[in-house]
Amino acid sequence: MGERLKFEVGDIVKLKKPHPCGSREWKILRVGADFRLECLGCGHQVMMARPLVEKSARGLRKPGGDSPESEKKQP
Ligand SMILES: [Zn+2]
């Protein structure tokens, strides 16, 4: 197993297999035993079991995430 990704609502996950529309990137709308994902290419929504998402994921992008440490800052 590789590194564990921390999936959160609003994140963009990149899957191994492209959607028929050509996009590999999906926005996470819901997390749990099943994830709800929205294709960034065409807006199609799917439910996918968490283990399958973890297996197919090739990357995870946080929204507005050019400074990932900013969210850890204490006020
Ligand atoms: Zn699509």
N, CA, C, O and the ligand as a Tripos MOL2 file, in Angstrom:
@<TRIPOS>MOLECULE
protein
  301   299    76     0     0
PROTEIN
NO_CHARGES

@<TRIPOS>ATOM
      1 N           0.8340   -1.2040    0.0000 N.3       1 MET1
      2 CA          0.0000    0.0000    0.0000 C.3       1 MET1
      3 C           0.8650    1.2480    0.0000 C.2       1 MET1
      4 O           1.9090    1.2970    0.6500 O.2       1 MET1
      5 N           0.4260    2.2350   -0.7230 N.am      2 GLY2
      6 CA          1.1640    3.4920   -0.7460 C.3       2 GLY2
      7 C           0.7320    4.3920    0.3920 C.2       2 GLY2
      8 O           0.2060    3.9300    1.4050 O.2       2 GLY2
      9 N           0.9570    5.6560    0.2160 N.am      3 GLU3
     10 CA          0.5720    6.5830    1.2570 C.3       3 GLU3
     11 C          -0.9420    6.7360    1.3010 C.2       3 GLU3
     12 O          -1.6270    6.6440    0.2820 O.2       3 GLU3
     13 N          -1.4360    6.9680    2.4880 N.am      4 ARG4
     14 CA         -2.8770    7.2010    2.6460 C.3       4 ARG4
     15 C          -3.1990    8.6480    2.3400 C.2       4 ARG4
     16 O          -2.5430    9.5700    2.8250 O.2       4 ARG4
     17 N          -4.2080    8.8230    1.5360 N.am      5 LEU5
     18 CA         -4.6660   10.1740    1.2490 C.3       5 LEU5
     19 C          -5.8100   10.5040    2.1830 C.2       5 LEU5
     20 O          -6.6190    9.6450    2.5360 O.2       5 LEU5
     21 N          -5.8600   11.7450    2.5690 N.am      6 LYS6
     22 CA         -6.9460   12.1650    3.4350 C.3       6 LYS6
     23 C          -8.0070   12.8680    2.5970 C.2       6 LYS6
     24 O          -7.8530   14.0230    2.2010 O.2       6 LYS6
     25 N          -9.0800   12.1420    2.3420 N.am      7 PHE7
     26 CA        -10.1390   12.6690    1.4800 C.3       7 PHE7
     27 C         -11.1000   13.5330    2.2880 C.2       7 PHE7
     28 O         -11.5860   13.1290    3.3450 O.2       7 PHE7
     29 N         -11.3590   14.7190    1.7720 N.am      8 GLU8
     30 CA        -12.3030   15.5970    2.4420 C.3       8 GLU8
     31 C         -13.2310   16.2330    1.4120 C.2       8 GLU8
     32 O         -12.8800   16.3840    0.2420 O.2       8 GLU8
     33 N         -14.4090   16.5950    1.8700 N.am      9 VAL9
     34 CA        -15.3650   17.2520    0.9830 C.3       9 VAL9
     35 C         -14.7440   18.5180    0.4020 C.2       9 VAL9
     36 O         -14.1430   19.3200    1.1160 O.2       9 VAL9
     37 N         -14.9010   18.6740   -0.8930 N.am     10 GLY10
     38 CA        -14.3580   19.8510   -1.5690 C.3      10 GLY10
     39 C         -13.0270   19.5880   -2.2520 C.2      10 GLY10
     40 O         -12.5970   20.3640   -3.1050 O.2      10 GLY10
     41 N         -12.3730   18.4920   -1.8770 N.am     11 ASP11
     42 CA        -11.1050   18.1410   -2.5100 C.3      11 ASP11
     43 C         -11.3300   17.6750   -3.9520 C.2      11 ASP11
     44 O         -12.4220   17.2430   -4.3220 O.2      11 ASP11
     45 N         -10.2730   17.7760   -4.7470 N.am     12 ILE12
     46 CA        -10.3080   17.2650   -6.1070 C.3      12 ILE12
     47 C          -9.4360   16.0230   -6.1590 C.2      12 ILE12
     48 O          -8.2340   16.0790   -5.9000 O.2      12 ILE12
     49 N         -10.0630   14.8960   -6.4990 N.am     13 VAL13
     50 CA         -9.3010   13.6470   -6.5710 C.3      13 VAL13
     51 C          -9.0910   13.2780   -8.0350 C.2      13 VAL13
     52 O          -9.9830   13.4130   -8.8720 O.2      13 VAL13
     53 N          -7.8780   12.8070   -8.3090 N.am     14 LYS14
     54 CA         -7.5460   12.4020   -9.6670 C.3      14 LYS14
     55 C          -7.5480   10.8810   -9.7190 C.2      14 LYS14
     56 O          -6.8010   10.2280   -8.9890 O.2      14 LYS14
     57 N          -8.3870   10.3170  -10.5830 N.am     15 LEU15
     58 CA         -8.4990    8.8640  -10.6600 C.3      15 LEU15
     59 C          -7.6740    8.2960  -11.8060 C.2      15 LEU15
     60 O          -7.3600    8.9750  -12.7840 O.2      15 LEU15
     61 N          -7.3420    7.0320  -11.6430 N.am     16 LYS16
     62 CA         -6.5100    6.3460  -12.6280 C.3      16 LYS16
     63 C          -7.1820    6.3050  -14.0010 C.2      16 LYS16
     64 O          -6.5630    6.5760  -15.0310 O.2      16 LYS16
     65 N          -8.4730    5.9570  -13.9770 N.am     17 LYS17
     66 CA         -9.1880    5.7830  -15.2330 C.3      17 LYS17
     67 C          -9.9850    7.0400  -15.5850 C.2      17 LYS17
     68 O         -10.7850    7.5130  -14.7780 O.2      17 LYS17
     69 N          -9.7720    7.5760  -16.7720 N.am     18 PRO18
     70 CA        -10.5150    8.7840  -17.1520 C.3      18 PRO18
     71 C         -11.9890    8.5080  -17.4050 C.2      18 PRO18
     72 O         -12.3610    7.4230  -17.8540 O.2      18 PRO18
     73 N         -12.8190    9.4940  -17.1150 N.am     19 HIS19
     74 CA        -14.2360    9.4380  -17.4480 C.3      19 HIS19
     75 C         -14.3690    9.5210  -18.9740 C.2      19 HIS19
     76 O         -13.4900   10.0770  -19.6340 O.2      19 HIS19
     77 N         -15.4400    8.9860  -19.5390 N.am     20 PRO20
     78 CA        -15.6370    9.0750  -21.0040 C.3      20 PRO20
     79 C         -15.5230   10.4980  -21.5590 C.2      20 PRO20
     80 O         -15.1970   10.6790  -22.7320 O.2      20 PRO20
     81 N         -15.7870   11.4980  -20.7330 N.am     21 CYS21
     82 CA        -15.6820   12.8850  -21.2050 C.3      21 CYS21
     83 C         -14.2320   13.3310  -21.3080 C.2      21 CYS21
     84 O         -13.9490   14.3900  -21.8690 O.2      21 CYS21
     85 N         -13.3130   12.5380  -20.7750 N.am     22 GLY22
     86 CA        -11.8980   12.8700  -20.8990 C.3      22 GLY22
     87 C         -11.2570   13.3860  -19.6310 C.2      22 GLY22
     88 O         -10.0320   13.4700  -19.5430 O.2      22 GLY22
     89 N         -12.0790   13.7370  -18.6380 N.am     23 SER23
     90 CA        -11.5230   14.2750  -17.3940 C.3      23 SER23
     91 C         -11.1950   13.1490  -16.4130 C.2      23 SER23
     92 O         -11.9260   12.1620  -16.3200 O.2      23 SER23
     93 N         -10.1080   13.3050  -15.6950 N.am     24 ARG24
     94 CA         -9.7660   12.3540  -14.6360 C.3      24 ARG24
     95 C         -10.0240   12.9340  -13.2560 C.2      24 ARG24
     96 O          -9.8380   12.2570  -12.2440 O.2      24 ARG24
     97 N         -10.4460   14.1770  -13.2170 N.am     25 GLU25
     98 CA        -10.5570   14.8390  -11.9250 C.3      25 GLU25
     99 C         -12.0030   14.9130  -11.4600 C.2      25 GLU25
    100 O         -12.9110   15.2430  -12.2240 O.2      25 GLU25
    101 N         -12.1840   14.6000  -10.1990 N.am     26 TRP26
    102 CA        -13.5170   14.5670   -9.5970 C.3      26 TRP26
    103 C         -13.5150   15.3710   -8.3110 C.2      26 TRP26
    104 O         -12.5750   15.3100   -7.5190 O.2      26 TRP26
    105 N         -14.5800   16.1190   -8.1230 N.am     27 LYS27
    106 CA        -14.7420   16.8570   -6.8820 C.3      27 LYS27
    107 C         -15.4800   15.9850   -5.8810 C.2      27 LYS27
    108 O         -16.4720   15.3380   -6.2160 O.2      27 LYS27
    109 N         -14.9920   15.9740   -4.6610 N.am     28 ILE28
    110 CA        -15.6280   15.1670   -3.6190 C.3      28 ILE28
    111 C         -16.7820   15.9400   -2.9930 C.2      28 ILE28
    112 O         -16.5960   17.0110   -2.4160 O.2      28 ILE28
    113 N         -17.9830   15.3680   -3.1240 N.am     29 LEU29
    114 CA        -19.1720   16.0250   -2.5860 C.3      29 LEU29
    115 C         -19.5850   15.4350   -1.2470 C.2      29 LEU29
    116 O         -20.2290   16.0940   -0.4310 O.2      29 LEU29
    117 N         -19.2020   14.1770   -1.0380 N.am     30 ARG30
    118 CA        -19.5650   13.5120    0.2100 C.3      30 ARG30
    119 C         -18.5580   12.4170    0.5030 C.2      30 ARG30
    120 O         -18.1270   11.7090   -0.4080 O.2      30 ARG30
    121 N         -18.1820   12.2730    1.7510 N.am     31 VAL31
    122 CA        -17.3030   11.1670    2.1250 C.3      31 VAL31
    123 C         -18.0190   10.2660    3.1260 C.2      31 VAL31
    124 O         -18.9550   10.6900    3.8030 O.2      31 VAL31
    125 N         -17.5720    9.0330    3.2070 N.am     32 GLY32
    126 CA        -18.1940    8.0510    4.0870 C.3      32 GLY32
    127 C         -17.8250    6.6760    3.5900 C.2      32 GLY32
    128 O         -16.7710    6.4950    2.9810 O.2      32 GLY32
    129 N         -18.6780    5.7050    3.8400 N.am     33 ALA33
    130 CA        -18.4470    4.3740    3.2920 C.3      33 ALA33
    131 C         -18.4880    4.4330    1.7690 C.2      33 ALA33
    132 O         -17.7680    3.7110    1.0800 O.2      33 ALA33
    133 N         -19.3440    5.3090    1.2670 N.am     34 ASP34
    134 CA        -19.3720    5.6180   -0.1580 C.3      34 ASP34
    135 C         -19.0720    7.0960   -0.3450 C.2      34 ASP34
    136 O         -19.4610    7.9350    0.4680 O.2      34 ASP34
    137 N         -18.3820    7.3930   -1.4200 N.am     35 PHE35
    138 CA        -18.1100    8.7850   -1.7700 C.3      35 PHE35
    139 C         -19.0690    9.2090   -2.8620 C.2      35 PHE35
    140 O         -19.4390    8.4080   -3.7200 O.2      35 PHE35
    141 N         -19.4700   10.4660   -2.8310 N.am     36 ARG36
    142 CA        -20.1620   11.0360   -3.9770 C.3      36 ARG36
    143 C         -19.1780   11.9610   -4.6880 C.2      36 ARG36
    144 O         -18.6110   12.8760   -4.0910 O.2      36 ARG36
    145 N         -18.9930   11.6950   -5.9780 N.am     37 LEU37
    146 CA        -18.0180   12.4400   -6.7610 C.3      37 LEU37
    147 C         -18.6940   13.1180   -7.9360 C.2      37 LEU37
    148 O         -19.6220   12.5750   -8.5350 O.2      37 LEU37
    149 N         -18.2150   14.3140   -8.2600 N.am     38 GLU38
    150 CA        -18.7200   15.0350   -9.4190 C.3      38 GLU38
    151 C         -17.5870   15.2350  -10.4130 C.2      38 GLU38
    152 O         -16.5380   15.7840  -10.0760 O.2      38 GLU38
    153 N         -17.8090   14.7890  -11.6280 N.am     39 CYS39
    154 CA        -16.8060   14.9220  -12.6700 C.3      39 CYS39
    155 C         -16.5940   16.4000  -13.0030 C.2      39 CYS39
    156 O         -17.5480   17.1430  -13.2350 O.2      39 CYS39
    157 N         -15.3330   16.8030  -13.0220 N.am     40 LEU40
    158 CA        -15.0440   18.2110  -13.3380 C.3      40 LEU40
    159 C         -15.2030   18.4980  -14.8200 C.2      40 LEU40
    160 O         -15.3410   19.6510  -15.2290 O.2      40 LEU40
    161 N         -15.1820   17.4450  -15.6200 N.am     41 GLY41
    162 CA        -15.2990   17.6450  -17.0540 C.3      41 GLY41
    163 C         -16.7290   17.8800  -17.5070 C.2      41 GLY41
    164 O         -16.9900   18.7700  -18.3170 O.2      41 GLY41
    165 N         -17.6530   17.0870  -16.9880 N.am     42 CYS42
    166 CA        -19.0200   17.1380  -17.4970 C.3      42 CYS42
    167 C         -20.0740   17.3080  -16.3980 C.2      42 CYS42
    168 O         -21.2560   17.4650  -16.7060 O.2      42 CYS42
    169 N         -19.6770   17.2800  -15.1450 N.am     43 GLY43
    170 CA        -20.6260   17.4970  -14.0660 C.3      43 GLY43
    171 C         -21.4040   16.2630  -13.6460 C.2      43 GLY43
    172 O         -22.2730   16.3330  -12.7770 O.2      43 GLY43
    173 N         -21.0870   15.1260  -14.2720 N.am     44 HIS44
    174 CA        -21.7510   13.8670  -13.9280 C.3      44 HIS44
    175 C         -21.4100   13.4690  -12.4950 C.2      44 HIS44
    176 O         -20.2670   13.6040  -12.0580 O.2      44 HIS44
    177 N         -22.4220   12.9720  -11.7640 N.am     45 GLN45
    178 CA        -22.1770   12.5550  -10.3870 C.3      45 GLN45
    179 C         -22.2800   11.0520  -10.2460 C.2      45 GLN45
    180 O         -23.1340   10.4130  -10.8610 O.2      45 GLN45
    181 N         -21.3980   10.4930   -9.4260 N.am     46 VAL46
    182 CA        -21.4210    9.0580   -9.1800 C.3      46 VAL46
    183 C         -21.2340    8.7980   -7.6950 C.2      46 VAL46
    184 O         -20.6790    9.6210   -6.9660 O.2      46 VAL46
    185 N         -21.7130    7.6250   -7.2580 N.am     47 MET47
    186 CA        -21.3780    7.1180   -5.9380 C.3      47 MET47
    187 C         -20.3110    6.0540   -6.1270 C.2      47 MET47
    188 O         -20.4030    5.2290   -7.0360 O.2      47 MET47
    189 N         -19.3090    6.0730   -5.2780 N.am     48 MET48
    190 CA        -18.2370    5.0900   -5.4000 C.3      48 MET48
    191 C         -17.8090    4.6480   -4.0060 C.2      48 MET48
    192 O         -17.6370    5.4780   -3.1130 O.2      48 MET48
    193 N         -17.6400    3.3500   -3.8210 N.am     49 ALA49
    194 CA        -17.2320    2.8390   -2.5180 C.3      49 ALA49
    195 C         -15.8390    3.3480   -2.1610 C.2      49 ALA49
    196 O         -14.9560    3.4290   -3.0150 O.2      49 ALA49
    197 N         -15.6600    3.6820   -0.9130 N.am     50 ARG50
    198 CA        -14.4020    4.2730   -0.4630 C.3      50 ARG50
    199 C         -13.1650    3.4620   -0.8550 C.2      50 ARG50
    200 O         -12.1980    4.0350   -1.3550 O.2      50 ARG50
    201 N         -13.1720    2.1480   -0.6400 N.am     51 PRO51
    202 CA        -11.9660    1.3760   -1.0070 C.3      51 PRO51
    203 C         -11.6180    1.4910   -2.4810 C.2      51 PRO51
    204 O         -10.4490    1.4500   -2.8640 O.2      51 PRO51
    205 N         -12.6550    1.6350   -3.3050 N.am     52 LEU52
    206 CA        -12.4280    1.7600   -4.7410 C.3      52 LEU52
    207 C         -11.7980    3.1170   -5.0700 C.2      52 LEU52
    208 O         -10.8980    3.2140   -5.9030 O.2      52 LEU52
    209 N         -12.2880    4.1520   -4.4010 N.am     53 VAL53
    210 CA        -11.7050    5.4790   -4.5990 C.3      53 VAL53
    211 C         -10.2390    5.4640   -4.1750 C.2      53 VAL53
    212 O          -9.3700    5.9930   -4.8680 O.2      53 VAL53
    213 N          -9.9850    4.8490   -3.0240 N.am     54 GLU54
    214 CA         -8.6060    4.8150   -2.5140 C.3      54 GLU54
    215 C          -7.6990    4.0670   -3.4720 C.2      54 GLU54
    216 O          -6.5420    4.4360   -3.6750 O.2      54 GLU54
    217 N          -8.2420    3.0080   -4.0570 N.am     55 LYS55
    218 CA         -7.4390    2.1990   -4.9670 C.3      55 LYS55
    219 C          -7.1750    2.9180   -6.2850 C.2      55 LYS55
    220 O          -6.1080    2.7740   -6.8800 O.2      55 LYS55
    221 N          -8.1550    3.6890   -6.7300 N.am     56 SER56
    222 CA         -8.0480    4.3300   -8.0430 C.3      56 SER56
    223 C          -7.4030    5.7080   -8.0010 C.2      56 SER56
    224 O          -7.0230    6.2540   -9.0370 O.2      56 SER56
    225 N          -7.2830    6.2610   -6.8190 N.am     57 ALA57
    226 CA         -6.7830    7.6360   -6.7090 C.3      57 ALA57
    227 C          -5.3180    7.7240   -7.1200 C.2      57 ALA57
    228 O          -4.4880    6.9030   -6.7290 O.2      57 ALA57
    229 N          -5.0300    8.7480   -7.9210 N.am     58 ARG58
    230 CA         -3.6540    8.9990   -8.3430 C.3      58 ARG58
    231 C          -3.1860   10.3700   -7.8810 C.2      58 ARG58
    232 O          -2.1140   10.8400   -8.2620 O.2      58 ARG58
    233 N          -3.9850   10.9820   -7.0780 N.am     59 GLY59
    234 CA         -3.5990   12.2870   -6.5740 C.3      59 GLY59
    235 C          -4.7820   12.9640   -5.9030 C.2      59 GLY59
    236 O          -5.9390   12.6380   -6.1680 O.2      59 GLY59
    237 N          -4.4750   13.8950   -5.0470 N.am     60 LEU60
    238 CA         -5.5260   14.6130   -4.3320 C.3      60 LEU60
    239 C          -5.1040   16.0750   -4.2370 C.2      60 LEU60
    240 O          -3.9760   16.3970   -3.8630 O.2      60 LEU60
    241 N          -6.0370   16.9400   -4.5820 N.am     61 ARG61
    242 CA         -5.7350   18.3610   -4.5720 C.3      61 ARG61
    243 C          -6.6810   19.0600   -3.6130 C.2      61 ARG61
    244 O          -7.8970   18.8850   -3.6890 O.2      61 ARG61
    245 N          -6.1310   19.8330   -2.7320 N.am     62 LYS62
    246 CA         -6.9630   20.5830   -1.7940 C.3      62 LYS62
    247 C          -7.4070   21.8880   -2.4390 C.2      62 LYS62
    248 O          -6.6530   22.4950   -3.2000 O.2      62 LYS62
    249 N          -8.6250   22.3230   -2.1410 N.am     63 PRO63
    250 CA         -9.1060   23.5760   -2.7280 C.3      63 PRO63
    251 C          -8.2930   24.7540   -2.2070 C.2      63 PRO63
    252 O          -8.0460   24.8660   -1.0060 O.2      63 PRO63
    253 N          -7.8850   25.6240   -3.1100 N.am     64 GLY64
    254 CA         -7.0910   26.7930   -2.7340 C.3      64 GLY64
    255 C          -5.8290   26.4030   -2.0060 C.2      64 GLY64
    256 O          -5.3620   27.0930   -1.1000 O.2      64 GLY64
    257 N          -5.2900   25.2750   -2.4280 N.am     65 GLY65
    258 CA         -4.2360   24.6670   -1.6200 C.3      65 GLY65
    259 C          -2.8140   24.9710   -2.0330 C.2      65 GLY65
    260 O          -1.9880   24.0590   -2.0450 O.2      65 GLY65
    261 N          -2.4850   26.2060   -2.3740 N.am     66 ASP66
    262 CA         -1.0750   26.4360   -2.6570 C.3      66 ASP66
    263 C          -0.2530   26.5970   -1.3730 C.2      66 ASP66
    264 O           0.9770   26.5440   -1.4020 O.2      66 ASP66
    265 N          -0.9490   26.7930   -0.2460 N.am     67 SER67
    266 CA         -0.2330   26.8020    1.0340 C.3      67 SER67
    267 C          -0.9410   25.8810    2.0080 C.2      67 SER67
    268 O          -1.7470   26.3360    2.8210 O.2      67 SER67
    269 N          -0.6500   24.5900    1.9340 N.am     68 PRO68
    270 CA         -1.3770   23.5790    2.7230 C.3      68 PRO68
    271 C          -1.2400   23.7800    4.2240 C.2      68 PRO68
    272 O          -2.0690   23.2920    4.9920 O.2      68 PRO68
    273 N          -0.2030   24.4950    4.6500 N.am     69 GLU69
    274 CA         -0.0030   24.6290    6.0940 C.3      69 GLU69
    275 C          -0.8540   25.7320    6.6940 C.2      69 GLU69
    276 O          -0.9730   25.8390    7.9140 O.2      69 GLU69
    277 N          -1.4470   26.5550    5.8320 N.am     70 SER70
    278 CA         -2.1800   27.7130    6.3550 C.3      70 SER70
    279 C          -3.3510   27.2840    7.2240 C.2      70 SER70
    280 O          -3.7150   27.9790    8.1720 O.2      70 SER70
    281 N          -3.9430   26.1330    6.8970 N.am     71 GLU71
    282 CA         -5.1160   25.7190    7.6530 C.3      71 GLU71
    283 C          -4.7750   25.2540    9.0650 C.2      71 GLU71
    284 O          -5.6500   25.1360    9.9230 O.2      71 GLU71
    285 N          -3.4930   24.9920    9.2880 N.am     72 LYS72
    286 CA         -3.0870   24.5580   10.6110 C.3      72 LYS72
    287 C          -2.7580   25.7200   11.5480 C.2      72 LYS72
    288 O          -2.5700   25.5410   12.7510 O.2      72 LYS72
    289 N          -2.6950   26.9070   10.9630 N.am     73 LYS73
    290 CA         -2.3390   28.0820   11.7600 C.3      73 LYS73
    291 C          -3.3580   28.3340   12.8540 C.2      73 LYS73
    292 O          -4.5670   28.3020   12.6220 O.2      73 LYS73
    293 N          -2.8530   28.5830   14.0360 N.am     74 GLN74
    294 CA         -3.7380   28.9380   15.1320 C.3      74 GLN74
    295 C          -3.9790   30.4480   15.1010 C.2      74 GLN74
    296 O          -3.0800   31.2170   14.7630 O.2      74 GLN74
    297 N          -5.1760   30.8610   15.4500 N.am     75 PRO75
    298 CA         -5.4620   32.3020   15.4640 C.3      75 PRO75
    299 C          -4.7230   33.0180   16.5990 C.2      75 PRO75
    300 O          -4.8540   34.2320   16.7510 O.2      75 PRO75
    301 ZN        -17.0920   13.4350  -17.1170 Zn       76 ZN76
@<TRIPOS>BOND
     1     1     2 1
     2     2     3 1
     3     3     4 2
     4     3     5 am
     5     5     6 1
     6     6     7 1
     7     7     8 2
     8     7     9 am
     9     9    10 1
    10    10    11 1
    11    11    12 2
    12    11    13 am
    13    13    14 1
    14    14    15 1
    15    15    16 2
    16    15    17 am
    17    17    18 1
    18    18    19 1
    19    19    20 2
    20    19    21 am
    21    21    22 1
    22    22    23 1
    23    23    24 2
    24    23    25 am
    25    25    26 1
    26    26    27 1
    27    27    28 2
    28    27    29 am
    29    29    30 1
    30    30    31 1
    31    31    32 2
    32    31    33 am
    33    33    34 1
    34    34    35 1
    35    35    36 2
    36    35    37 am
    37    37    38 1
    38    38    39 1
    39    39    40 2
    40    39    41 am
    41    41    42 1
    42    42    43 1
    43    43    44 2
    44    43    45 am
    45    45    46 1
    46    46    47 1
    47    47    48 2
    48    47    49 am
    49    49    50 1
    50    50    51 1
    51    51    52 2
    52    51    53 am
    53    53    54 1
    54    54    55 1
    55    55    56 2
    56    55    57 am
    57    57    58 1
    58    58    59 1
    59    59    60 2
    60    59    61 am
    61    61    62 1
    62    62    63 1
    63    63    64 2
    64    63    65 am
    65    65    66 1
    66    66    67 1
    67    67    68 2
    68    67    69 am
    69    69    70 1
    70    70    71 1
    71    71    72 2
    72    71    73 am
    73    73    74 1
    74    74    75 1
    75    75    76 2
    76    75    77 am
    77    77    78 1
    78    78    79 1
    79    79    80 2
    80    79    81 am
    81    81    82 1
    82    82    83 1
    83    83    84 2
    84    83    85 am
    85    85    86 1
    86    86    87 1
    87    87    88 2
    88    87    89 am
    89    89    90 1
    90    90    91 1
    91    91    92 2
    92    91    93 am
    93    93    94 1
    94    94    95 1
    95    95    96 2
    96    95    97 am
    97    97    98 1
    98    98    99 1
    99    99   100 2
   100    99   101 am
   101   101   102 1
   102   102   103 1
   103   103   104 2
   104   103   105 am
   105   105   106 1
   106   106   107 1
   107   107   108 2
   108   107   109 am
   109   109   110 1
   110   110   111 1
   111   111   112 2
   112   111   113 am
   113   113   114 1
   114   114   115 1
   115   115   116 2
   116   115   117 am
   117   117   118 1
   118   118   119 1
   119   119   120 2
   120   119   121 am
   121   121   122 1
   122   122   123 1
   123   123   124 2
   124   123   125 am
   125   125   126 1
   126   126   127 1
   127   127   128 2
   128   127   129 am
   129   129   130 1
   130   130   131 1
   131   131   132 2
   132   131   133 am
   133   133   134 1
   134   134   135 1
   135   135   136 2
   136   135   137 am
   137   137   138 1
   138   138   139 1
   139   139   140 2
   140   139   141 am
   141   141   142 1
   142   142   143 1
   143   143   144 2
   144   143   145 am
   145   145   146 1
   146   146   147 1
   147   147   148 2
   148   147   149 am
   149   149   150 1
   150   150   151 1
   151   151   152 2
   152   151   153 am
   153   153   154 1
   154   154   155 1
   155   155   156 2
   156   155   157 am
   157   157   158 1
   158   158   159 1
   159   159   160 2
   160   159   161 am
   161   161   162 1
   162   162   163 1
   163   163   164 2
   164   163   165 am
   165   165   166 1
   166   166   167 1
   167   167   168 2
   168   167   169 am
   169   169   170 1
   170   170   171 1
   171   171   172 2
   172   171   173 am
   173   173   174 1
   174   174   175 1
   175   175   176 2
   176   175   177 am
   177   177   178 1
   178   178   179 1
   179   179   180 2
   180   179   181 am
   181   181   182 1
   182   182   183 1
   183   183   184 2
   184   183   185 am
   185   185   186 1
   186   186   187 1
   187   187   188 2
   188   187   189 am
   189   189   190 1
   190   190   191 1
   191   191   192 2
   192   191   193 am
   193   193   194 1
   194   194   195 1
   195   195   196 2
   196   195   197 am
   197   197   198 1
   198   198   199 1
   199   199   200 2
   200   199   201 am
   201   201   202 1
   202   202   203 1
   203   203   204 2
   204   203   205 am
   205   205   206 1
   206   206   207 1
   207   207   208 2
   208   207   209 am
   209   209   210 1
   210   210   211 1
   211   211   212 2
   212   211   213 am
   213   213   214 1
   214   214   215 1
   215   215   216 2
   216   215   217 am
   217   217   218 1
   218   218   219 1
   219   219   220 2
   220   219   221 am
   221   221   222 1
   222   222   223 1
   223   223   224 2
   224   223   225 am
   225   225   226 1
   226   226   227 1
   227   227   228 2
   228   227   229 am
   229   229   230 1
   230   230   231 1
   231   231   232 2
   232   231   233 am
   233   233   234 1
   234   234   235 1
   235   235   236 2
   236   235   237 am
   237   237   238 1
   238   238   239 1
   239   239   240 2
   240   239   241 am
   241   241   242 1
   242   242   243 1
   243   243   244 2
   244   243   245 am
   245   245   246 1
   246   246   247 1
   247   247   248 2
   248   247   249 am
   249   249   250 1
   250   250   251 1
   251   251   252 2
   252   251   253 am
   253   253   254 1
   254   254   255 1
   255   255   256 2
   256   255   257 am
   257   257   258 1
   258   258   259 1
   259   259   260 2
   260   259   261 am
   261   261   262 1
   262   262   263 1
   263   263   264 2
   264   263   265 am
   265   265   266 1
   266   266   267 1
   267   267   268 2
   268   267   269 am
   269   269   270 1
   270   270   271 1
   271   271   272 2
   272   271   273 am
   273   273   274 1
   274   274   275 1
   275   275   276 2
   276   275   277 am
   277   277   278 1
   278   278   279 1
   279   279   280 2
   280   279   281 am
   281   281   282 1
   282   282   283 1
   283   283   284 2
   284   283   285 am
   285   285   286 1
   286   286   287 1
   287   287   288 2
   288   287   289 am
   289   289   290 1
   290   290   291 1
   291   291   292 2
   292   291   293 am
   293   293   294 1
   294   294   295 1
   295   295   296 2
   296   295   297 am
   297   297   298 1
   298   298   299 1
   299   299   300 2
@<TRIPOS>SUBSTRUCTURE
     1 MET1         2 RESIDUE 1 A MET
     2 GLY2         6 RESIDUE 1 A GLY
     3 GLU3        10 RESIDUE 1 A GLU
     4 ARG4        14 RESIDUE 1 A ARG
     5 LEU5        18 RESIDUE 1 A LEU
     6 LYS6        22 RESIDUE 1 A LYS
     7 PHE7        26 RESIDUE 1 A PHE
     8 GLU8        30 RESIDUE 1 A GLU
     9 VAL9        34 RESIDUE 1 A VAL
    10 GLY10       38 RESIDUE 1 A GLY
    11 ASP11       42 RESIDUE 1 A ASP
    12 ILE12       46 RESIDUE 1 A ILE
    13 VAL13       50 RESIDUE 1 A VAL
    14 LYS14       54 RESIDUE 1 A LYS
    15 LEU15       58 RESIDUE 1 A LEU
    16 LYS16       62 RESIDUE 1 A LYS
    17 LYS17       66 RESIDUE 1 A LYS
    18 PRO18       70 RESIDUE 1 A PRO
    19 HIS19       74 RESIDUE 1 A HIS
    20 PRO20       78 RESIDUE 1 A PRO
    21 CYS21       82 RESIDUE 1 A CYS
    22 GLY22       86 RESIDUE 1 A GLY
    23 SER23       90 RESIDUE 1 A SER
    24 ARG24       94 RESIDUE 1 A ARG
    25 GLU25       98 RESIDUE 1 A GLU
    26 TRP26      102 RESIDUE 1 A TRP
    27 LYS27      106 RESIDUE 1 A LYS
    28 ILE28      110 RESIDUE 1 A ILE
    29 LEU29      114 RESIDUE 1 A LEU
    30 ARG30      118 RESIDUE 1 A ARG
    31 VAL31      122 RESIDUE 1 A VAL
    32 GLY32      126 RESIDUE 1 A GLY
    33 ALA33      130 RESIDUE 1 A ALA
    34 ASP34      134 RESIDUE 1 A ASP
    35 PHE35      138 RESIDUE 1 A PHE
    36 ARG36      142 RESIDUE 1 A ARG
    37 LEU37      146 RESIDUE 1 A LEU
    38 GLU38      150 RESIDUE 1 A GLU
    39 CYS39      154 RESIDUE 1 A CYS
    40 LEU40      158 RESIDUE 1 A LEU
    41 GLY41      162 RESIDUE 1 A GLY
    42 CYS42      166 RESIDUE 1 A CYS
    43 GLY43      170 RESIDUE 1 A GLY
    44 HIS44      174 RESIDUE 1 A HIS
    45 GLN45      178 RESIDUE 1 A GLN
    46 VAL46      182 RESIDUE 1 A VAL
    47 MET47      186 RESIDUE 1 A MET
    48 MET48      190 RESIDUE 1 A MET
    49 ALA49      194 RESIDUE 1 A ALA
    50 ARG50      198 RESIDUE 1 A ARG
    51 PRO51      202 RESIDUE 1 A PRO
    52 LEU52      206 RESIDUE 1 A LEU
    53 VAL53      210 RESIDUE 1 A VAL
    54 GLU54      214 RESIDUE 1 A GLU
    55 LYS55      218 RESIDUE 1 A LYS
    56 SER56      222 RESIDUE 1 A SER
    57 ALA57      226 RESIDUE 1 A ALA
    58 ARG58      230 RESIDUE 1 A ARG
    59 GLY59      234 RESIDUE 1 A GLY
    60 LEU60      238 RESIDUE 1 A LEU
    61 ARG61      242 RESIDUE 1 A ARG
    62 LYS62      246 RESIDUE 1 A LYS
    63 PRO63      250 RESIDUE 1 A PRO
    64 GLY64      254 RESIDUE 1 A GLY
    65 GLY65      258 RESIDUE 1 A GLY
    66 ASP66      262 RESIDUE 1 A ASP
    67 SER67      266 RESIDUE 1 A SER
    68 PRO68      270 RESIDUE 1 A PRO
    69 GLU69      274 RESIDUE 1 A GLU
    70 SER70      278 RESIDUE 1 A SER
    71 GLU71      282 RESIDUE 1 A GLU
    72 LYS72      286 RESIDUE 1 A LYS
    73 LYS73      290 RESIDUE 1 A LYS
    74 GLN74      294 RESIDUE 1 A GLN
    75 PRO75      298 RESIDUE 1 A PRO
    76 ZN76       301 GROUP 0 **** ****
